[in-house]
Amino acid sequence: MNKTKSISVNVCRALLALTFIFSGFVKAIDPLGSQYKIAEYLEAVQLSAYVPDWAQLMLAVGLSAVEFTLGVLLLLAIRRRLASKVTLAFMAVMTAVTLWLTVSDPIQDCGCFGDAIRLTNTQTFLKNVVLLSASIVLTRWPLYQVRFISKTNQWIAFYFTIAFILTASLLSLYHLPIFDFRPYHIGQNIKKGMEIPKGAKQTVYKTTFICEKNGVTKEFTEDNYPYDDSTWVFKDTHQEILEQGYEPPIHDFSITDQQTGDDLTDSILTRDGYTFLLIAPVLERADDSNFGEIDAVYEYAKENGYGFYGLTASTDKAVKHWRDITGAEYPFYTTDGTTLKTVIRSNPGLVLLYKGTIINKWSHNDLPRQAELNAPLSLIETGREPEDRTWTKIVLIIVCYVFPLAFLIAADRIWSWTRWVRKREEWLRQKEDWLKQKEQSNRLYQLLKRKRQMRKKIVAGNWKMNETLQEGVALAKEINESLKAEKPNCDVVICTPFIHLASVAQVLDSSLVGLGAENCADKEKGAYTGEVSAAMVKSTGAQYVILGHSERRQYYGETAEILKEKVRLALANGLKVIFCCGETLEEREAEKQNEVVKAELDGSVFNLTAEEWKSIILAYEPIWAIGTGKTATSDQAQEMLAYIRSIVAEKYGKEVAEETSILYGGSCKASNAPELFAKPDIDGGLIGGASLKAADFKGIIDAWKK
């Protein structure tokens, strides 16, 4: 089962990690594109006016960095619990968002993978459902993720990853995206990118005409339009797509002269030779710090007979303002703003065409210098299409990030191994010393061993407020019969609610199973409605009583003084006392467990004589482990019981301490009982929920045979 969980968790972890790394990276290297997508979302919910551009950009960079870093955390199993919870929360939000996109369709593409991979809203939603399911598995069993780096050094990988992805974003912002996934990449002929291949499926539209006659408005299609009735006056028209056909990669590129209304697209794209396009989607927010370099390129283009056109989506007023502050003389034409933002991630940016093919692109921070433009473009490097550097860029990323991270992991593994070797050698030396000491004190060891063997081994069941009278009698019978068939290797006690005692006493073989109550009153007798005295408990045939249980202390306010009186009355009536002690989780985390337990024993039982102490059985129950499914480790339990035995020795002497049975309670079950009972100071268990099923209880009892 554990192997299946491990495989499932690590498959889900790999799926989430690789998806997050890819998604975060492609968005991080295109911060402006991510900002534009966030702007689309804000416009869809009518919030764009309230979030400034700089905040959108910061959100874009931050979100992609978080996604990439989270993917690396999952891949390396860093902060497994936290990373799994953050992943679940992230996927829950993203799944809800894509469900909204699928239902309402306000945006055609969610932008999950930037421009690298485009998915429909339905495809994105289904993808997120799968990832959400994987994140649930991860959150359910986070510790099954296999570590690739030690806890000691995982902070290095964390901060290195953040530094890398933020640096990649800033470089892409200052220059251009490291990888260009858009249709306007270098080498793309724009006009060819707009062509529809022969035989390609055509888009089918439905055109609706809105006409009016005598104050009545009516809609017509192309089939029933009233061409012969001139009394119908045309008002408006709209189109809807009935069936989507082939859409070319470039379908929205056009250049218009706003002054004349002429479409200049063909004339510019079919122009022979070189053409410079200055792309400034929003001139009002365009960076004018490098206008001198732009003017120099324009002058160079004029001298050599090359075309130079400014393309913008801004108004004539914005164009005039730009000319006023820069002294620009080149013409400006109108192009759709979204298209311009797609062409180049820079405002402004420069594109060089040769016969309509994009052969180079520059951010406004990387414009060609005057010194470079010293000859016609056909003779210099600027006029040639650069070599495809995709693999160079991939190698660079590997060198800058993957190699250092891999080196860190390898070094960490070697360091961890050498540390393990050193620790093992130290452990072997300590073991050798211990064996020598053991040999030297063999007599004392044998004496202590005999003392432990003398202590009673006990498994006691605490039914709490469970089982009706009939159910309780039946359970007691079942336990009794199972022990008859196979005699236990320890003392067995069942502590039942008051109503069960007399009836259960009749069905138990007292030589096999002892009977105890879960509580008794702190008064001998009298007008105490609902209370049960120690004498009444004894009269049922019971031999034991549980006192000091944390639930009695917590829910019913039993103090040390009350328990002190209960212990006195129980012993006076010939009952053996199973006295409980233990700390809360807060006290454990504050490392106050020793002083808490000591105070509980001091206040209620350390007043007894050595003779009275013979009727005391101690039970250590960490409150944080009772009924929670959590269990103190065998080492934690041994450490605490050894401490309890030491303070008993301080009070009554070593001999009495060695004869005192001390039990462990708190989510003890058949699976962990053998390990717990193997510890030298653990003499058995006080069992809660597992004592309500005969088979489970018998499994714990049988731990003394292993």
N, C-alpha and C positions, 0 to 999 in steps of 0.2 A: 504493500500500500504506500509506504513512504517513498519507494522508488518511483511509483507512478506519480505521486505528488511532485517529486523533485523534477521529473522529466516535464510534466505539464507546466510547472512554474517557470522553468528555465526556457521552455519554448515560448511561452507568453512574454517572458522578460526580453528575449531576443527580438521578437516581433515588435514589441513596443519600442525598444531601444533603437533599432534600425530605422523604424518609421520616424521617430522623434528626431534622430540625428539628421536624417536626410531632409525632413521637412524644415527643421530649424536652420540647417545650413543654407538651403537654397533661398530661404527668406532673409537670412542674415546677410548674405552677399548681395542682396538687392533691397537695401533699406528703403529707398524711395518707392519702389514697387510695392513693398509691404505697407508703406504709409498710404499710398493711393488706395489700396484695398481696404484699409481701416477707414479711410474717408468714405468709401462706398457704403460700408456698414453704418457709419454714423449718419449718412444722408438717408439711408433706408429707414432709420428710426428717428429722423429729424433732429439729430443732436449735433450735426457738423458745425453749426454756428456757435456752439458753446465750447468746442474743443479746438484750440488754435493749432496751426500747422506744426509748430515745434513740439507740442505735446503729442500729436499724432506720430511724429517721427520718433520721439523717445519711446512711445508705446510700442511702435513697430520693432525698434532695435531691442528693447527689453524683452518683448514677447518671444522673438526668435532666439535670443540668447538663453532664455529660460527653457525653451523647448529643446534646444540643442544640448544644453547642460544636463537637463533631466534625462535625456537619452543616454548620455555618457554615464551618469550615475547608475542608471539601470543596467547598462552594459557591463560595468565594472562591479556592480553590487555594492555601491557606496551608500551609506545611510539607508539601509534596506527598508526599514519600517517607514521612515519619513518619506523617502522617494516613492514608495508604493502608494502611500496615502495621498501625496500631492498628485501623482499620476491619475489616481482614481477621481479626485476632485476635478482635475483638468479635463479628463475625458467626459465626465458627467456634464460639465458646462459646454464643451464642444459638441457633444451629442445633442444636447438640447438646442443649441444654436443651429446645427445642421438640420434638425427636425423642423425648426421654424423656416429655414431656407427651402426645404423640400415642400412644405405645405404652402407657404406664401410666395416663394420664388421672387424675392425682391432683387436678388443678385444672381447672375448666371453662373458664376464660378466662385466657389468659396475662398480660393486662394490658399488652400492648405499646403500645397506644394509649389507655391509661387507660380512662375511661368514654366517650370520644368515639366510638370504633369498637370493636365487639366481634366477634372472630373465633373460630371453632372452633379447636381445637388442630391439626387437620389443615390448615386454611386458613393458620394461622400458620406451620406448618412449611414449607409450599409457598412462602409469602411469603419466608421466611428463606433457602430454597434459592436463590431468584432473587437476593436481595440478596447472598448469599455468592458467587454466580457473578459478580455485578457487582464485588464487592470484589476478586476474584481478577484480573479484567481491570485494575482500577485499580492493583493492586500490581505487575502485570507491566509496565505502561507508565505510571508515575506522572507522568513529565515531559511527557506529552502533554496534561495538564490545562491549560487556558488560564487564565492568571492574570488576576484582576480588580483586584489590588492589588499594589504593588511589595513586594519583600522588605524594603526599608528601613522601611516603615510597617505591615507586617502585624502586628507586635506590638500596635499600637493596637487593631486590629479584634479581636484575640484577647482581650485583657484587657477591652475594652469589652463583648464578648459574655458573658464569664464574670460580670462585674459585673451585667449586665442580668438574666441568667437566675437568678442567686442572689437578686437583689433581688425578682424576680417570685415566687420560691418563698417567701421570707420574708414578703412582703406577704400572699400567699395563706394562709400558715400563721397569721399574726397575725389576719387578718380571715377571709374566706371565699374559696374559689377564684374567680378572675376570671371564668371561664366555668363554668356548671353544666350538665354533660352527663348528669346522673342523672335518673331518672324523677320524683324528688321536687323538681323545679325550680319556681320561682315561676310561678303560673298553672295548675299541675296540680291537678285535683280527684282526690284520692286514691281515693275510692270508684269513680269512673268509670275510673280507671287499673287497677282490679282486675277490671273487668267483661270477660267473654268475649263478643265479638259473636255475634249469631245466625248460625248456619250455619258458624261457625268449626270447624276440625278439632279433635276431642276427643283427648285423650291416652288411649292404651290401656294399661291396667295388667294385670299378671299377679299375682294374689294367691295366696300359698302358705300353707296352714295346717299347722302341725306338731302332731301328736297322738301320744298314747302309749297302748299297750294291752299289759298283761302284760309290761311291761319293754321292749317293742318300740316304737321311734319311727318314725313314717312321715309323709311329706308328702302333702298332698291339695290339689287345686285346687277352685275353686267347683263344677266339674262333677261331681267324684267324691267330694265331702265326705260322710262317713258320717252323714248326718242321722238315719238310722233306727237306728243302732247306738250306744247310749248308753255302751257299754263303752269306746269311744275317748274319752280325756280330752284336751281342748284344752290345749296348752302355749304356743304362740307363733304369730306370723304375720309375714310380711314381703311387701313389694311390690317389683316391678321394672317399669320402663317398657318396654313392647314397641314402642310407636310414639309418638313425641313429637308432641303436638298444639300448638295455639296457646297460647302462654304470654303472658298480659297483662304490660304493663310493670311493674306492681306486683302481686306475687303472694305476698308474704310479710309483709304488714303486719297485725298484730293487736295488740290491747291487752287484757291479762288482769289481773283483780284476783286476786292470789295468795292473799289471805285467804279469798275466797269461791269462787274458781274461775270467776267470771262473765267472759264475753267482752263487753267494753265497746266494741269496735271500731265497730259500727254507731251506737250511741248517741252517741258522740263525733263521728264523722264526719258524722252527719246533724243534729247540734245546730244550731239556728237562731242566727244571729249569729256573734260572734267567739269564738275559742277559742285560748288560748295553750298550746303544748306545750313544756315544758322537756325537751330531749333530752340525756340523760347516759348514754351506752352503758356506761361503766365508772365508777361513782361513786367507787371507790377511788382512781382516778387523775384525777378531775375537778378542774379549776382552781377553787378556792374564793375567789380574790382579788376577785371581783366579786359576791359573794353579796348585798351591800347593794343593788345595782341590781336583782338578781333579786327580792329581797323587795319592792322598791318596785313592780315590775311586777305582782307577785302582789297587793299591796294595792290597786293601781289596778284590777286585774281584778275583785276582790271588790266594790269600791265601785260598779263599773259593771255588775255582773252578768254578766261574761264568764267563761267556763270557763278553768281553769288546772290543768294536769295535768303531773306529772313522769313521764317515761317512762325506764325503765332496764332493763338486763339483769342488774343486780347483785342480791345477796341482801338479805334483810331486815336483816342485820347491817350491811351497807354503807349502807343507807338510814338506819338509826338513827345511824350515825356521822356521816353528812352532816347530819342534823338537829341533832345535838349541837353540831357546830362552826359551823353557819350559823344555827341557830334557825328552820329552815324549817318552815312549817305546811301547805304545800300537799301534796296526796296524791301518792303514787308508785304507778305501775302497771308491769306487766312487758311488755316487747316484746323481740323477738329482737335481740341485740346487733349482728349484721351489718346488719340492717335499719336500726337507729338510726344506725350509722356511715354508711349510705348516705343517710339523710335529710338529715343536715347534718354537715359536716366541722368539728365543734367539740365539745369535751367540757368543760363543757356548752355547748349552743347553744339558741337560742330560735326557735320556729316559730310564726307567726300564721296561723290558719285562719279562713276565712269560709265557712260552710256547706260545710265539708269541702275547700275549695280553698285551697291555699297562696298567701298574698298577700304574705308577707315572711318573711325569715330573717335572724338576727343571730348573729354569733359572740359569745362571752362578753366579748370586748373591745369590742364595738360595740352593746351593749344600749341601748334607748331610755332617755333621761335623764328624770328626774322633771319637768324644765321642759318637755319635749316632751309629756308626758302630762297636759295641762291641760284636756282636754275629752273627750267620748266619741269613740271611734275613728272613727265615721262622719263626724266633723267635722274631723279632723286628718290630717296627712300620713301619720302612722304607720299609720293604718287603711286606707290606699289602696294598691293594688298599684302598685309603681313602674313607670315606663315601661321598655319594653324598651331596654336600653342596650348591646345587643350591638355595634352599629355604632360607638357612642361609644367602647367599649372597644377595638375594632379600630383606630379612628383614634388613640386614645391610645398603643397599642403602636407604631403606625407613626411617630407623632411622637417617641416616647421611644427607639425603637430603629432602625427602618428608615430614617427620615430622616437621623439623625446618621451612620449607617453609609454610606448612599448619598452623603451630603455628603463624608464622609471619602474614599470611593472616587473621587468626582469630583475632589476637591482633589488627591488623590494622582496621578490621571491627568494633571491639568493641570501639577502640579509636575514629574512625570516628563517630560512633553512639553517644558516650558520648559528643564529640565535638559538634555534631548537637544538642544534648539535651541542652548543655550549651548555644549554640548560640540561640536556640529557647527560652530558659528562658530569656536570655538577650533581645531578640527581644520583648518578651511579656512585659517586664518591660519598654522598650523604647516605645512600643505602648501605654501602660498605661499612661506614662508621656506625650506622645504626645496628647492623648485624653484629658488629663487634660488641657494642654496648649491650645488645640483647643477649649475646652469649655470656657476657660478664655478669649480667643480672638475671640469668636463667631461672635461678631459684625464686626470685621475686616475681618473675613473669609467670611461672607455674602457679605460684600462690595466688596471684591476681586472677589467673585463668580459672582456678578452682573456685575462687570467690564468685566470679561471674556465673559459673555453672551452678553455684548454690542459689543465686538470685532466681526468683520465679520469673519464668517467661509467660507473659500474659497477652492475650488478645481479647479486648473488651469491646462490645458493641453498644452504641448509644443510639437508640431508636428515635429519640427526640419526640416531637408531637406528630407521630405517624402511626398508622395501623389501627383499625377498630379492634375491639376485644376479640372478635372471632378471627380476624386476620392475624392478630398477634399470636393467639394460641396456635393457629395453623403454622405460622412461621417458626415458632419455638419448637414445635413437634418436628418440623422438617430439619432444623439445625440439630436437634437431639438425635434423630435417626441417622443423619449423615455422619455424626461423630461416633455413634455406636458401630457403624459399619467399618469405620477407620479411625481408631483412637488418635486423639491429637497429641502432639509433642509439646504442648504448653497448656497453661490454665486458660479456660475459656469462660468469659462472663458476658451475659447479655443484660443490659440495663434498659428497662421498659417504663412506659408511663405508669402511673399509680394504679389505674384501673386494671392493668394486666397482671399485676404481681401475684395475687393469690391464685388466679387461674393458671398462669404460666408455671408457677411453682409445682402444680400438680402433674404437669406433663414432662418436666425435666428430670433427668437422672443427675442428681447433685454431684455424683462422682465425675461426671463428664462436663457439666455446664453449671457455672455459678450464676446466681440471680441477683440483680441489683436494681436500685431505684435511681432516677435521674436527679433527685433533689430530696431534701427534707426541710422541715420548718426550723426556725431558730428559737422556737418556744417548746417547752416540754409538753404542755397541754393547755387547754383553756378555750376561751371564746375567741377563736381565730378562724372564722369561717373560711372554708376552702383550703386550709393548710393541712398538711399531713406530717405528723411528728415522726421522729426517728424510731420511737417505740412502735408506732403503727406500721412503719416500714418493716421493722424486724418481725412483727407478728405475722406478716404474710409469708414468711419463709425466705425472705431476701437476706443475703449476707454482705452486700456491697451497697454503696451509695456514691454517686458522682456529686462533687461539690466544687464550687469555684469556676464553673464553666463560663467562658467569656460571654455567652448569650445571656446568662443570668446576671452577670455584672453589668452588661450593656443595657438590656431591656428592662430589668427589674431593680436596678440600682443597688445590687448587693455589694456592700462595702467589706473591707477587711475585717471590721469588728463583727459584722453579721456572720461572715463565714467562720470566723474564729469560734463563735457560739455554736454554729451548726456542726462544726468538726467535734467540739466538746460533747454535744448531745449524741452524735452518731457513735462516737467511741464508747460513751457511757452505756449505750444500748447494744454493744457487741457487734457493731457494723464496721466493716473495713472501708476506709475512705479512699476513693480515687480523686485526688485533688489536682485541679487543672490550673495551669498558669501559661502565660504567653503574651506577646506584644502585638501592637497594631503595625500596619505597613509604615505609617509615618514614624513610629518609634524605631522600627527596623532601619529605615532610611537615614534616620538621625543617629544610628549606632547606639541607641539607648536600651537595646533589648536586655542586656545583662542587668542593668540597674532596675528595670521594670520588673523582671522576673524575681529578682532578689527581694524587692519591696513587697511583692505579692506573697511570697513565702514567709518573710519576716512578720508580716501583719496578721497571718492566719494560722500557721502551723509550726513555726519555729519556737513557739512557746511550750510545745509538748515535751514530755519527758522521753528519755530514750526508750522506755518500755512502751509508752503510748505510740511512739514513732513506728514500732513494728507493724502497726495496723494501717500505716499510710502507704499508699501507692501514688507516685507523682506522675502526672501526664502533662507534657509540654505540647501545647497547641498554638502555633503562631496564628493569630487571629486572621491575618491576611491569606491564610491557606485553608480556612475552614469553609467548605462548601463552594469554593471558588474554582476548583479544578487545578489551582496552583499548588505546588508542593515544594516545601523546602528541599534543597538538594540533600543527599545523604550526608555530605560533608557539613552542610549548615546544621542539620539536625544533630549530628554527632558532636559538633563543636558546642552547641547549646546544652545538650544533655551532659556532656563532660563538665561544663561549667556548673550546672545544677548539682552534679554529684560532688564537685569540689566545695561548694558552699554548704552542702549537707555535711561533708567531712569537717569543715571548719566548725560547724555547730555541734555535731554528735561524734565526730571521730571517723577515721578512715574505715574502720571495720563496719560501723553502722552504714556508712555511705556505700560500701561495696555490697551490702546486703539489701539495699533499697532498690526496688524495681521502679524504673522510670520508663514511661511509655511515650511514644510519639503519636500525635494526632494531627490531622489536617490533610484531607484528600489522599489518605493512604489507601492503596488498592492492591489487588493481587499482582499487578505488573511491577510495582515499585517496592512492594513489601520485602522481597528477598534482599535487595540492595540495602534498604534501611535497617533490617534486622541483623545484617551482617556486621554492622558497626558495634564496637565493643561496649558502648554505653547505652545502646538502645535495647530495651528488654521487652519490647512488644509494641502494640498500638492500641489507641482508643479510636474506634472506627465509627464514623457517622453513616453517611448514605450507603456505603458498601455493605453495611450490616443488615440492610433491609431485604437482601436477597441471599438465600441460603448458599447458593453456589458461589457468589462473590465473597461472602464471609468465609466460607470454607477455603477458598483460594488463598486468602490472607493467612488463615490459620496454618495451612500447609506450607507456608513460607518457612516455618521453623524446621521443616524436614529437608530443606534444600541446602 
